[in-house]
Amino acid sequence: MANKKKTTIKDIANVLGITPSAVSKALNDHPRISEKTKSAVLQIARNLDYQPNHLASALRKGKSNLVGVIVPRTNSHFFSSVIENIEKVLNKEGYHIIITQSNESYKKECSNIDTLLFTQVDGIIASMANETVKLDYFEKIKSKGIPLILFDRGENDLNVDYIGINDYESSHMIVEHLINQGCKRIAHIGGYKHTRIFNNRIRGYVDAIKKHELPLDNELLIESSLTTEDGREKMTQLLALKNRPDAVYVAGDYAALGALQVLNEHHISVPLDIALVGFGNEPFTAMVTPTLSSVNQHSAEIGKQAALTFLERIKTPTVKQSLNKIILDAELIVRSSSRIKET
């Protein structure tokens, strides 16, 4: 079946016997076009199922009112909450967002950036993929003069606006909580240390262990992609040790869920035999058995601040401003999985 021909401004003009320029002005509510003409143009546009070419319009105006958002995945409460709050703030200012996900792939992330740049977005708000080590595509955004705001995962070397939590202090806080519960052999299933936030969480873990003069064994510090399957695999690895940990701090809730599944399957009492803490405060953490201690990352505030930072950049593009580095204090939500002692 042949593709239906797309209606153009010229088609509307031919029906009404006016110029394409008059149609364009009517569609854009130009004050010099009469209300009668505007009404007629809108009616014919609806009848012919006219769809405006936003890309062409953006090229003409130098502004698309579109903002690209790149996240590692959308099936996470943290990222979906950030997106929701970015959209809430930007919609009020007349902007719409285009959501892309990298699925933790550097190659997909690069493809997303190319697509957003081709679409003439006015700015990009992004959280990097786990695989991302090279920053060339993010430098490409900067080179085009497009505002780039990073959140949660971002690299200092890019010298752009960043919104996130204090990952180092959060990690330190988790370890001290476990120590206060009487744990002495604490393992850490972390993300990859080439990613700044996971490197900070590893540093916070290591420094807290050293501060309290507990054993720092390499076998207790494991890097992973922090998927549920990773959590299962790494927890199984820890259980196979001759000297098992008495607590496990996992740098992501999905991996913590996988770890909890393995502990439950092995009939290991949580927290009495092994205490467990996750990171992210996903909704399921309050629903599993036992309920899972986790860190609240303030996703709503991160989304709001990322959007406000974009608006600040776009409203005064020629004014040189200091970078926004907004670091929020995280909150440890203590639940049954790590509550050994009554407080």
Phi and psi in degrees as GROMACS dihedral restraints (atoms count N, CA, C in turn):
[ dihedral_restraints ]
;  ai    aj    ak    al  type     phi  dphi    fc
    3     4     5     6     1   -68.8    20    10
    4     5     6     7     1   144.8    20    10
    6     7     8     9     1   -68.5    20    10
    7     8     9    10     1   139.4    20    10
    9    10    11    12     1   -69.8    20    10
   10    11    12    13     1   133.0    20    10
   12    13    14    15     1   -67.2    20    10
   13    14    15    16     1   133.8    20    10
   15    16    17    18     1   -75.3    20    10
   16    17    18    19     1   132.6    20    10
   18    19    20    21     1   -68.9    20    10
   19    20    21    22     1   137.2    20    10
   21    22    23    24     1  -116.5    20    10
   22    23    24    25     1   169.9    20    10
   24    25    26    27     1   -59.4    20    10
   25    26    27    28     1   -34.6    20    10
   27    28    29    30     1   -63.8    20    10
   28    29    30    31     1   -37.5    20    10
   30    31    32    33     1   -62.2    20    10
   31    32    33    34     1   -42.9    20    10
   33    34    35    36     1   -64.4    20    10
   34    35    36    37     1   -42.3    20    10
   36    37    38    39     1   -61.2    20    10
   37    38    39    40     1   -40.8    20    10
   39    40    41    42     1   -64.8    20    10
   40    41    42    43     1   -38.8    20    10
   42    43    44    45     1   -64.5    20    10
   43    44    45    46     1   -41.4    20    10
   45    46    47    48     1   -90.8    20    10
   46    47    48    49     1   -10.7    20    10
   48    49    50    51     1    70.7    20    10
   49    50    51    52     1    32.7    20    10
   51    52    53    54     1  -123.4    20    10
   52    53    54    55     1   175.9    20    10
   54    55    56    57     1   -81.4    20    10
   55    56    57    58     1   151.6    20    10
   57    58    59    60     1   -56.4    20    10
   58    59    60    61     1   -33.3    20    10
   60    61    62    63     1   -63.2    20    10
   61    62    63    64     1   -40.5    20    10
   63    64    65    66     1   -65.8    20    10
   64    65    66    67     1   -38.0    20    10
   66    67    68    69     1   -63.0    20    10
   67    68    69    70     1   -45.9    20    10
   69    70    71    72     1   -59.5    20    10
   70    71    72    73     1   -43.8    20    10
   72    73    74    75     1   -66.0    20    10
   73    74    75    76     1   -38.6    20    10
   75    76    77    78     1   -64.1    20    10
   76    77    78    79     1   -42.7    20    10
   78    79    80    81     1   -65.1    20    10
   79    80    81    82     1   -26.7    20    10
   81    82    83    84     1   -99.3    20    10
   82    83    84    85     1    14.4    20    10
   84    85    86    87     1    58.3    20    10
   85    86    87    88     1    43.1    20    10
   87    88    89    90     1   -67.8    20    10
   88    89    90    91     1   134.9    20    10
   90    91    92    93     1   -63.6    20    10
   91    92    93    94     1   -22.0    20    10
   93    94    95    96     1   -84.0    20    10
   94    95    96    97     1    -4.9    20    10
   96    97    98    99     1   -97.1    20    10
   97    98    99   100     1   132.4    20    10
   99   100   101   102     1   -66.6    20    10
  100   101   102   103     1   155.6    20    10
  102   103   104   105     1   -63.5    20    10
  103   104   105   106     1   -33.5    20    10
  105   106   107   108     1   -62.6    20    10
  106   107   108   109     1   -44.6    20    10
  108   109   110   111     1   -66.7    20    10
  109   110   111   112     1   -43.2    20    10
  111   112   113   114     1   -57.7    20    10
  112   113   114   115     1   -44.8    20    10
  114   115   116   117     1   -63.1    20    10
  115   116   117   118     1   -41.7    20    10
  117   118   119   120     1   -65.8    20    10
  118   119   120   121     1   -43.3    20    10
  120   121   122   123     1   -61.8    20    10
  121   122   123   124     1   -45.9    20    10
  123   124   125   126     1   -62.7    20    10
  124   125   126   127     1   -38.0    20    10
  126   127   128   129     1   -66.0    20    10
  127   128   129   130     1   -46.5    20    10
  129   130   131   132     1   -65.3    20    10
  130   131   132   133     1   -38.6    20    10
  132   133   134   135     1   -59.6    20    10
  133   134   135   136     1   -41.3    20    10
  135   136   137   138     1   -67.9    20    10
  136   137   138   139     1   -43.2    20    10
  138   139   140   141     1   -61.1    20    10
  139   140   141   142     1   -37.7    20    10
  141   142   143   144     1   -91.6    20    10
  142   143   144   145     1     4.0    20    10
  144   145   146   147     1    55.6    20    10
  145   146   147   148     1    47.3    20    10
  147   148   149   150     1   -70.3    20    10
  148   149   150   151     1   130.3    20    10
  150   151   152   153     1  -117.6    20    10
  151   152   153   154     1   118.7    20    10
  153   154   155   156     1   -62.7    20    10
  154   155   156   157     1   146.8    20    10
  156   157   158   159     1   -88.9    20    10
  157   158   159   160     1    93.2    20    10
  159   160   161   162     1   -64.3    20    10
  160   161   162   163     1   -32.8    20    10
  162   163   164   165     1   -65.8    20    10
  163   164   165   166     1   -45.2    20    10
  165   166   167   168     1   -63.7    20    10
  166   167   168   169     1   -40.4    20    10
  168   169   170   171     1   -62.6    20    10
  169   170   171   172     1   -41.4    20    10
  171   172   173   174     1   -63.5    20    10
  172   173   174   175     1   -39.4    20    10
  174   175   176   177     1   -64.7    20    10
  175   176   177   178     1   -38.0    20    10
  177   178   179   180     1   -69.5    20    10
  178   179   180   181     1   -45.2    20    10
  180   181   182   183     1   -87.1    20    10
  181   182   183   184     1   -19.1    20    10
  183   184   185   186     1    72.9    20    10
  184   185   186   187     1    19.4    20    10
  186   187   188   189     1  -156.2    20    10
  187   188   189   190     1   130.1    20    10
  189   190   191   192     1  -109.7    20    10
  190   191   192   193     1   -15.5    20    10
  192   193   194   195     1    59.1    20    10
  193   194   195   196     1    29.1    20    10
  195   196   197   198     1  -118.8    20    10
  196   197   198   199     1   139.2    20    10
  198   199   200   201     1  -124.7    20    10
  199   200   201   202     1   127.7    20    10
  201   202   203   204     1   -84.2    20    10
  202   203   204   205     1   139.3    20    10
  204   205   206   207     1  -124.6    20    10
  205   206   207   208     1   124.5    20    10
  207   208   209   210     1  -115.4    20    10
  208   209   210   211     1   123.9    20    10
  210   211   212   213     1  -127.2    20    10
  211   212   213   214     1   154.5    20    10
  213   214   215   216     1   -62.2    20    10
  214   215   216   217     1   -36.1    20    10
  216   217   218   219     1  -162.2    20    10
  217   218   219   220     1   154.1    20    10
  219   220   221   222     1  -101.9    20    10
  220   221   222   223     1    -8.1    20    10
  222   223   224   225     1   -88.4    20    10
  223   224   225   226     1    25.4    20    10
  225   226   227   228     1  -115.1    20    10
  226   227   228   229     1   134.6    20    10
  228   229   230   231     1   -59.7    20    10
  229   230   231   232     1   -38.8    20    10
  231   232   233   234     1   -58.0    20    10
  232   233   234   235     1   -53.7    20    10
  234   235   236   237     1   -69.8    20    10
  235   236   237   238     1   -38.5    20    10
  237   238   239   240     1   -65.7    20    10
  238   239   240   241     1   -34.8    20    10
  240   241   242   243     1   -69.0    20    10
  241   242   243   244     1   -40.8    20    10
  243   244   245   246     1   -60.0    20    10
  244   245   246   247     1   -47.3    20    10
  246   247   248   249     1   -59.5    20    10
  247   248   249   250     1   -46.4    20    10
  249   250   251   252     1   -57.0    20    10
  250   251   252   253     1   -41.3    20    10
  252   253   254   255     1   -80.5    20    10
  253   254   255   256     1   -28.7    20    10
  255   256   257   258     1   -61.7    20    10
  256   257   258   259     1   -48.6    20    10
  258   259   260   261     1   -63.2    20    10
  259   260   261   262     1   -41.4    20    10
  261   262   263   264     1   -58.2    20    10
  262   263   264   265     1   -45.1    20    10
  264   265   266   267     1   -71.0    20    10
  265   266   267   268     1   -45.2    20    10
  267   268   269   270     1   -71.7    20    10
  268   269   270   271     1   -36.1    20    10
  270   271   272   273     1   -58.4    20    10
  271   272   273   274     1   -37.6    20    10
  273   274   275   276     1   -63.4    20    10
  274   275   276   277     1   -23.5    20    10
  276   277   278   279     1  -101.7    20    10
  277   278   279   280     1    12.1    20    10
  279   280   281   282     1    86.2    20    10
  280   281   282   283     1    11.6    20    10
  282   283   284   285     1  -101.6    20    10
  283   284   285   286     1   150.3    20    10
  285   286   287   288     1  -119.1    20    10
  286   287   288   289     1   154.7    20    10
  288   289   290   291     1  -112.3    20    10
  289   290   291   292     1   148.7    20    10
  291   292   293   294     1  -112.3    20    10
  292   293   294   295     1   118.3    20    10
  294   295   296   297     1   -97.8    20    10
  295   296   297   298     1   128.0    20    10
  297   298   299   300     1  -128.1    20    10
  298   299   300   301     1   154.6    20    10
  300   301   302   303     1  -128.5    20    10
  301   302   303   304     1   141.3    20    10
  303   304   305   306     1   -88.3    20    10
  304   305   306   307     1   -16.9    20    10
  306   307   308   309     1    54.1    20    10
  307   308   309   310     1    34.9    20    10
  309   310   311   312     1    65.7    20    10
  310   311   312   313     1    15.7    20    10
  312   313   314   315     1  -102.7    20    10
  313   314   315   316     1   127.3    20    10
  315   316   317   318     1   -62.9    20    10
  316   317   318   319     1   -42.3    20    10
  318   319   320   321     1   -62.1    20    10
  319   320   321   322     1   -44.3    20    10
  321   322   323   324     1   -66.5    20    10
  322   323   324   325     1   -37.4    20    10
  324   325   326   327     1   -61.0    20    10
  325   326   327   328     1   -44.1    20    10
  327   328   329   330     1   -62.6    20    10
  328   329   330   331     1   -41.8    20    10
  330   331   332   333     1   -63.1    20    10
  331   332   333   334     1   -40.7    20    10
  333   334   335   336     1   -61.0    20    10
  334   335   336   337     1   -43.5    20    10
  336   337   338   339     1   -62.6    20    10
  337   338   339   340     1   -44.3    20    10
  339   340   341   342     1   -59.7    20    10
  340   341   342   343     1   -42.7    20    10
  342   343   344   345     1   -63.7    20    10
  343   344   345   346     1   -43.8    20    10
  345   346   347   348     1   -66.5    20    10
  346   347   348   349     1   -39.2    20    10
  348   349   350   351     1   -65.9    20    10
  349   350   351   352     1   -39.9    20    10
  351   352   353   354     1   -63.7    20    10
  352   353   354   355     1   -33.2    20    10
  354   355   356   357     1   -77.9    20    10
  355   356   357   358     1    -1.4    20    10
  357   358   359   360     1    63.7    20    10
  358   359   360   361     1    40.9    20    10
  360   361   362   363     1   -63.2    20    10
  361   362   363   364     1   151.4    20    10
  363   364   365   366     1   -82.6    20    10
  364   365   366   367     1   -13.9    20    10
  366   367   368   369     1  -172.3    20    10
  367   368   369   370     1   164.3    20    10
  369   370   371   372     1  -132.1    20    10
  370   371   372   373     1   130.0    20    10
  372   373   374   375     1  -114.2    20    10
  373   374   375   376     1   123.3    20    10
  375   376   377   378     1  -141.9    20    10
  376   377   378   379     1   153.1    20    10
  378   379   380   381     1  -124.7    20    10
  379   380   381   382     1   127.4    20    10
  381   382   383   384     1   -71.8    20    10
  382   383   384   385     1   154.1    20    10
  384   385   386   387     1   -75.3    20    10
  385   386   387   388     1   155.3    20    10
  387   388   389   390     1   -58.4    20    10
  388   389   390   391     1   -35.2    20    10
  390   391   392   393     1   -76.4    20    10
  391   392   393   394     1   -13.8    20    10
  393   394   395   396     1   -71.8    20    10
  394   395   396   397     1   118.4    20    10
  396   397   398   399     1  -119.5    20    10
  397   398   399   400     1   -45.2    20    10
  399   400   401   402     1   -77.5    20    10
  400   401   402   403     1   139.4    20    10
  402   403   404   405     1  -108.3    20    10
  403   404   405   406     1    14.8    20    10
  405   406   407   408     1   -60.4    20    10
  406   407   408   409     1   -38.4    20    10
  408   409   410   411     1   -72.7    20    10
  409   410   411   412     1   -31.3    20    10
  411   412   413   414     1   -72.7    20    10
  412   413   414   415     1   -34.0    20    10
  414   415   416   417     1   -64.3    20    10
  415   416   417   418     1   -32.6    20    10
  417   418   419   420     1   -61.7    20    10
  418   419   420   421     1   -40.5    20    10
  420   421   422   423     1   -61.7    20    10
  421   422   423   424     1   -48.0    20    10
  423   424   425   426     1   -60.6    20    10
  424   425   426   427     1   -39.9    20    10
  426   427   428   429     1   -64.7    20    10
  427   428   429   430     1   -22.4    20    10
  429   430   431   432     1   -89.9    20    10
  430   431   432   433     1     2.5    20    10
  432   433   434   435     1    73.9    20    10
  433   434   435   436     1    18.9    20    10
  435   436   437   438     1   -92.1    20    10
  436   437   438   439     1   130.5    20    10
  438   439   440   441     1   -56.2    20    10
  439   440   441   442     1   131.0    20    10
  441   442   443   444     1  -122.7    20    10
  442   443   444   445     1   120.8    20    10
  444   445   446   447     1  -119.7    20    10
  445   446   447   448     1   124.7    20    10
  447   448   449   450     1  -102.4    20    10
  448   449   450   451     1   146.5    20    10
  450   451   452   453     1  -137.9    20    10
  451   452   453   454     1   153.8    20    10
  453   454   455   456     1    60.8    20    10
  454   455   456   457     1   -69.0    20    10
  456   457   458   459     1  -111.4    20    10
  457   458   459   460     1   121.9    20    10
  459   460   461   462     1  -164.9    20    10
  460   461   462   463     1   156.8    20    10
  462   463   464   465     1  -109.8    20    10
  463   464   465   466     1   134.4    20    10
  465   466   467   468     1   -60.1    20    10
  466   467   468   469     1   -30.1    20    10
  468   469   470   471     1   -62.1    20    10
  469   470   471   472     1   -22.4    20    10
  471   472   473   474     1   -76.1    20    10
  472   473   474   475     1   -21.8    20    10
  474   475   476   477     1    55.7    20    10
  475   476   477   478     1    54.1    20    10
  477   478   479   480     1  -128.0    20    10
  478   479   480   481     1   173.3    20    10
  480   481   482   483     1   -62.0    20    10
  481   482   483   484     1   143.3    20    10
  483   484   485   486     1  -143.9    20    10
  484   485   486   487     1   137.9    20    10
  486   487   488   489     1  -129.1    20    10
  487   488   489   490     1   128.4    20    10
  489   490   491   492     1  -168.2    20    10
  490   491   492   493     1  -167.0    20    10
  492   493   494   495     1  -108.0    20    10
  493   494   495   496     1   170.2    20    10
  495   496   497   498     1   -82.4    20    10
  496   497   498   499     1    91.1    20    10
  498   499   500   501     1   -66.5    20    10
  499   500   501   502     1   -37.2    20    10
  501   502   503   504     1   -62.6    20    10
  502   503   504   505     1   -51.9    20    10
  504   505   506   507     1   -64.8    20    10
  505   506   507   508     1   -36.4    20    10
  507   508   509   510     1   -61.6    20    10
  508   509   510   511     1   -44.7    20    10
  510   511   512   513     1   -64.8    20    10
  511   512   513   514     1   -43.7    20    10
  513   514   515   516     1   -59.6    20    10
  514   515   516   517     1   -41.9    20    10
  516   517   518   519     1   -63.3    20    10
  517   518   519   520     1   -40.8    20    10
  519   520   521   522     1   -63.1    20    10
  520   521   522   523     1   -47.9    20    10
  522   523   524   525     1   -62.1    20    10
  523   524   525   526     1   -43.2    20    10
  525   526   527   528     1   -65.4    20    10
  526   527   528   529     1   -34.9    20    10
  528   529   530   531     1   -60.8    20    10
  529   530   531   532     1   -45.8    20    10
  531   532   533   534     1   -65.7    20    10
  532   533   534   535     1   -38.4    20    10
  534   535   536   537     1   -63.6    20    10
  535   536   537   538     1   -42.7    20    10
  537   538   539   540     1   -64.1    20    10
  538   539   540   541     1   -21.3    20    10
  540   541   542   543     1   -86.7    20    10
  541   542   543   544     1     1.6    20    10
  543   544   545   546     1    97.8    20    10
  544   545   546   547     1     5.0    20    10
  546   547   548   549     1   -77.7    20    10
  547   548   549   550     1   140.5    20    10
  549   550   551   552     1  -125.4    20    10
  550   551   552   553     1   -15.2    20    10
  552   553   554   555     1  -128.7    20    10
  553   554   555   556     1    91.2    20    10
  555   556   557   558     1  -105.9    20    10
  556   557   558   559     1   123.9    20    10
  558   559   560   561     1   -96.3    20    10
  559   560   561   562     1   157.4    20    10
  561   562   563   564     1  -131.6    20    10
  562   563   564   565     1   116.4    20    10
  564   565   566   567     1   -94.8    20    10
  565   566   567   568     1   103.6    20    10
  567   568   569   570     1  -109.1    20    10
  568   569   570   571     1   178.3    20    10
  570   571   572   573     1   -84.7    20    10
  571   572   573   574     1  -172.8    20    10
  573   574   575   576     1   -77.9    20    10
  574   575   576   577     1   132.4    20    10
  576   577   578   579     1   -71.6    20    10
  577   578   579   580     1    -9.6    20    10
  579   580   581   582     1   -72.5    20    10
  580   581   582   583     1   -16.3    20    10
  582   583   584   585     1   -89.5    20    10
  583   584   585   586     1   126.9    20    10
  585   586   587   588     1   -55.0    20    10
  586   587   588   589     1   -46.0    20    10
  588   589   590   591     1   -64.5    20    10
  589   590   591   592     1   -37.2    20    10
  591   592   593   594     1   -75.3    20    10
  592   593   594   595     1   -32.3    20    10
  594   595   596   597     1   -63.7    20    10
  595   596   597   598     1   -40.0    20    10
  597   598   599   600     1   -66.0    20    10
  598   599   600   601     1   -36.9    20    10
  600   601   602   603     1   -67.8    20    10
  601   602   603   604     1   -38.3    20    10
  603   604   605   606     1   -64.4    20    10
  604   605   606   607     1   -44.1    20    10
  606   607   608   609     1   -62.2    20    10
  607   608   609   610     1   -41.6    20    10
  609   610   611   612     1   -61.9    20    10
  610   611   612   613     1   -40.5    20    10
  612   613   614   615     1   -63.1    20    10
  613   614   615   616     1   -50.5    20    10
  615   616   617   618     1   -61.5    20    10
  616   617   618   619     1   -45.9    20    10
  618   619   620   621     1   -66.2    20    10
  619   620   621   622     1   -36.3    20    10
  621   622   623   624     1   -68.7    20    10
  622   623   624   625     1   -38.8    20    10
  624   625   626   627     1   -62.6    20    10
  625   626   627   628     1   -45.6    20    10
  627   628   629   630     1   -65.2    20    10
  628   629   630   631     1   -41.5    20    10
  630   631   632   633     1   -57.0    20    10
  631   632   633   634     1   -38.7    20    10
  633   634   635   636     1   -97.4    20    10
  634   635   636   637     1     9.8    20    10
  636   637   638   639     1    55.4    20    10
  637   638   639   640     1    42.4    20    10
  639   640   641   642     1   -95.1    20    10
  640   641   642   643     1   161.6    20    10
  642   643   644   645     1   -65.5    20    10
  643   644   645   646     1   131.8    20    10
  645   646   647   648     1  -109.8    20    10
  646   647   648   649     1    90.4    20    10
  648   649   650   651     1   -98.4    20    10
  649   650   651   652     1   134.9    20    10
  651   652   653   654     1   -60.1    20    10
  652   653   654   655     1   -30.3    20    10
  654   655   656   657     1   -69.7    20    10
  655   656   657   658     1   -14.7    20    10
  657   658   659   660     1   -94.4    20    10
  658   659   660   661     1    -4.7    20    10
  660   661   662   663     1  -115.4    20    10
  661   662   663   664     1   110.1    20    10
  663   664   665   666     1  -124.6    20    10
  664   665   666   667     1   131.8    20    10
  666   667   668   669     1   -95.0    20    10
  667   668   669   670     1   148.4    20    10
  669   670   671   672     1  -161.4    20    10
  670   671   672   673     1   177.2    20    10
  672   673   674   675     1   -83.9    20    10
  673   674   675   676     1    -7.2    20    10
  675   676   677   678     1    65.2    20    10
  676   677   678   679     1    30.3    20    10
  678   679   680   681     1   -83.7    20    10
  679   680   681   682     1   170.0    20    10
  681   682   683   684     1   -60.4    20    10
  682   683   684   685     1   -42.1    20    10
  684   685   686   687     1   -64.6    20    10
  685   686   687   688     1   -37.1    20    10
  687   688   689   690     1   -60.2    20    10
  688   689   690   691     1   -43.8    20    10
  690   691   692   693     1   -59.9    20    10
  691   692   693   694     1   -41.4    20    10
  693   694   695   696     1   -64.1    20    10
  694   695   696   697     1   -47.4    20    10
  696   697   698   699     1   -63.7    20    10
  697   698   699   700     1   -46.0    20    10
  699   700   701   702     1   -71.7    20    10
  700   701   702   703     1   -33.3    20    10
  702   703   704   705     1   -67.0    20    10
  703   704   705   706     1   -40.1    20    10
  705   706   707   708     1   -60.9    20    10
  706   707   708   709     1   -40.0    20    10
  708   709   710   711     1   -62.3    20    10
  709   710   711   712     1   -42.4    20    10
  711   712   713   714     1   -68.4    20    10
  712   713   714   715     1   -36.4    20    10
  714   715   716   717     1   -68.7    20    10
  715   716   717   718     1   -22.2    20    10
  717   718   719   720     1   -81.0    20    10
  718   719   720   721     1    -8.2    20    10
  720   721   722   723     1   -67.5    20    10
  721   722   723   724     1   148.0    20    10
  723   724   725   726     1   -62.9    20    10
  724   725   726   727     1   -38.6    20    10
  726   727   728   729     1  -115.8    20    10
  727   728   729   730     1    93.8    20    10
  729   730   731   732     1   -66.6    20    10
  730   731   732   733     1   153.7    20    10
  732   733   734   735     1   -72.7    20    10
  733   734   735   736     1   157.6    20    10
  735   736   737   738     1  -104.4    20    10
  736   737   738   739     1     1.6    20    10
  738   739   740   741     1  -157.2    20    10
  739   740   741   742     1   147.8    20    10
  741   742   743   744     1  -132.9    20    10
  742   743   744   745     1   124.3    20    10
  744   745   746   747     1  -105.1    20    10
  745   746   747   748     1   121.3    20    10
  747   748   749   750     1  -111.7    20    10
  748   749   750   751     1   132.7    20    10
  750   751   752   753     1   -80.7    20    10
  751   752   753   754     1    13.2    20    10
  753   754   755   756     1  -161.0    20    10
  754   755   756   757     1   140.4    20    10
  756   757   758   759     1   -66.4    20    10
  757   758   759   760     1   -33.9    20    10
  759   760   761   762     1   -67.1    20    10
  760   761   762   763     1   -40.4    20    10
  762   763   764   765     1   -67.8    20    10
  763   764   765   766     1   -36.0    20    10
  765   766   767   768     1   -63.4    20    10
  766   767   768   769     1   -36.5    20    10
  768   769   770   771     1   -63.0    20    10
  769   770   771   772     1   -44.3    20    10
  771   772   773   774     1   -60.9    20    10
  772   773   774   775     1   -41.3    20    10
  774   775   776   777     1   -62.5    20    10
  775   776   777   778     1   -42.3    20    10
  777   778   779   780     1   -64.2    20    10
  778   779   780   781     1   -39.0    20    10
  780   781   782   783     1   -58.7    20    10
  781   782   783   784     1   -45.0    20    10
  783   784   785   786     1   -64.7    20    10
  784   785   786   787     1   -43.4    20    10
  786   787   788   789     1   -61.6    20    10
  787   788   789   790     1   -42.8    20    10
  789   790   791   792     1   -65.6    20    10
  790   791   792   793     1   -40.0    20    10
  792   793   794   795     1   -64.1    20    10
  793   794   795   796     1   -30.8    20    10
  795   796   797   798     1   -91.5    20    10
  796   797   798   799     1     7.8    20    10
  798   799   800   801     1    55.1    20    10
  799   800   801   802     1    38.3    20    10
  801   802   803   804     1   -92.1    20    10
  802   803   804   805     1   126.2    20    10
  804   805   806   807     1   -70.6    20    10
  805   806   807   808     1   124.9    20    10
  807   808   809   810     1  -114.2    20    10
  808   809   810   811     1   116.6    20    10
  810   811   812   813     1  -103.7    20    10
  811   812   813   814     1    -0.4    20    10
  813   814   815   816     1   -61.6    20    10
  814   815   816   817     1   -41.0    20    10
  816   817   818   819     1   -88.4    20    10
  817   818   819   820     1   -48.0    20    10
  819   820   821   822     1  -138.7    20    10
  820   821   822   823     1   119.9    20    10
  822   823   824   825     1   -82.4    20    10
  823   824   825   826     1   154.3    20    10
  825   826   827   828     1  -141.2    20    10
  826   827   828   829     1   134.3    20    10
  828   829   830   831     1  -133.9    20    10
  829   830   831   832     1   134.9    20    10
  831   832   833   834     1  -104.6    20    10
  832   833   834   835     1  -161.5    20    10
  834   835   836   837     1  -153.1    20    10
  835   836   837   838     1   122.6    20    10
  837   838   839   840     1   129.3    20    10
  838   839   840   841     1   -23.5    20    10
  840   841   842   843     1    54.0    20    10
  841   842   843   844     1    47.6    20    10
  843   844   845   846     1   -62.0    20    10
  844   845   846   847     1   150.1    20    10
  846   847   848   849     1   -53.2    20    10
  847   848   849   850     1   -34.5    20    10
  849   850   851   852     1   -67.4    20    10
  850   851   852   853     1   -17.1    20    10
  852   853   854   855     1   -63.7    20    10
  853   854   855   856     1   -25.6    20    10
  855   856   857   858     1   -91.5    20    10
  856   857   858   859     1     0.8    20    10
  858   859   860   861     1  -114.1    20    10
  859   860   861   862     1   -21.7    20    10
  861   862   863   864     1   -76.0    20    10
  862   863   864   865     1   168.9    20    10
  864   865   866   867     1  -120.2    20    10
  865   866   867   868     1   121.3    20    10
  867   868   869   870     1   -71.5    20    10
  868   869   870   871     1   161.8    20    10
  870   871   872   873     1   -61.9    20    10
  871   872   873   874     1   146.9    20    10
  873   874   875   876     1  -102.8    20    10
  874   875   876   877     1   122.3    20    10
  876   877   878   879     1   -63.6    20    10
  877   878   879   880     1   142.0    20    10
  879   880   881   882     1  -160.2    20    10
  880   881   882   883     1   171.0    20    10
  882   883   884   885     1  -102.9    20    10
  883   884   885   886     1   128.0    20    10
  885   886   887   888     1   -81.9    20    10
  886   887   888   889     1   118.7    20    10
  888   889   890   891     1   -92.5    20    10
  889   890   891   892     1     4.7    20    10
  891   892   893   894     1    55.9    20    10
  892   893   894   895     1    53.4    20    10
  894   895   896   897     1   -59.3    20    10
  895   896   897   898     1   -38.9    20    10
  897   898   899   900     1   -62.6    20    10
  898   899   900   901     1   -43.2    20    10
  900   901   902   903     1   -68.9    20    10
  901   902   903   904     1   -36.7    20    10
  903   904   905   906     1   -62.5    20    10
  904   905   906   907     1   -44.9    20    10
  906   907   908   909     1   -61.9    20    10
  907   908   909   910     1   -44.8    20    10
  909   910   911   912     1   -61.1    20    10
  910   911   912   913     1   -48.2    20    10
  912   913   914   915     1   -67.6    20    10
  913   914   915   916     1   -34.0    20    10
  915   916   917   918     1   -63.6    20    10
  916   917   918   919     1   -43.2    20    10
  918   919   920   921     1   -66.8    20    10
  919   920   921   922     1   -44.0    20    10
  921   922   923   924     1   -63.6    20    10
  922   923   924   925     1   -36.1    20    10
  924   925   926   927     1   -65.7    20    10
  925   926   927   928     1   -41.8    20    10
  927   928   929   930     1   -59.0    20    10
  928   929   930   931     1   -47.3    20    10
  930   931   932   933     1   -60.7    20    10
  931   932   933   934     1   -38.4    20    10
  933   934   935   936     1   -62.6    20    10
  934   935   936   937     1   -41.7    20    10
  936   937   938   939     1   -68.7    20    10
  937   938   939   940     1   -42.4    20    10
  939   940   941   942     1   -75.0    20    10
  940   941   942   943     1   -27.1    20    10
  942   943   944   945     1   -77.9    20    10
  943   944   945   946     1   -26.4    20    10
  945   946   947   948     1  -132.7    20    10
  946   947   948   949     1    65.6    20    10
  948   949   950   951     1   -65.4    20    10
  949   950   951   952     1   -26.4    20    10
  951   952   953   954     1   -91.3    20    10
  952   953   954   955     1    -7.9    20    10
  954   955   956   957     1   -90.3    20    10
  955   956   957   958     1   126.2    20    10
  957   958   959   960     1   -76.5    20    10
  958   959   960   961     1   118.3    20    10
  960   961   962   963     1  -118.1    20    10
  961   962   963   964     1   153.8    20    10
  963   964   965   966     1   -71.0    20    10
  964   965   966   967     1   150.0    20    10
  966   967   968   969     1   -69.6    20    10
  967   968   969   970     1   144.7    20    10
  969   970   971   972     1   -84.7    20    10
  970   971   972   973     1   117.8    20    10
  972   973   974   975     1  -120.4    20    10
  973   974   975   976     1    91.4    20    10
  975   976   977   978     1   -99.2    20    10
  976   977   978   979     1   110.9    20    10
  978   979   980   981     1  -113.7    20    10
  979   980   981   982     1   114.9    20    10
  981   982   983   984     1   -93.4    20    10
  982   983   984   985     1   146.7    20    10
  984   985   986   987     1   -77.7    20    10
  985   986   987   988     1   127.8    20    10
  987   988   989   990     1   -83.2    20    10
  988   989   990   991     1   166.8    20    10
  990   991   992   993     1  -127.2    20    10
  991   992   993   994     1   126.7    20    10
  993   994   995   996     1   -86.2    20    10
  994   995   996   997     1   120.7    20    10
  996   997   998   999     1   -96.4    20    10
  997   998   999  1000     1   106.5    20    10
  999  1000  1001  1002     1   -86.3    20    10
 1000  1001  1002  1003     1   121.5    20    10
 1002  1003  1004  1005     1  -124.3    20    10
 1003  1004  1005  1006     1  -167.1    20    10
 1005  1006  1007  1008     1   -62.2    20    10
 1006  1007  1008  1009     1   -29.7    20    10
 1008  1009  1010  1011     1   -66.7    20    10
 1009  1010  1011  1012     1   -16.1    20    10
 1011  1012  1013  1014     1  -133.0    20    10
 1012  1013  1014  1015     1     7.2    20    10
 1014  1015  1016  1017     1   -93.1    20    10
 1015  1016  1017  1018     1    96.5    20    10
 1017  1018  1019  1020     1   -94.9    20    10
 1018  1019  1020  1021     1   -45.8    20    10
 1020  1021  1022  1023     1   -99.4    20    10
 1021  1022  1023  1024     1   141.9    20    10
 1023  1024  1025  1026     1   -75.4    20    10
 1024  1025  1026  1027     1   134.9    20    10
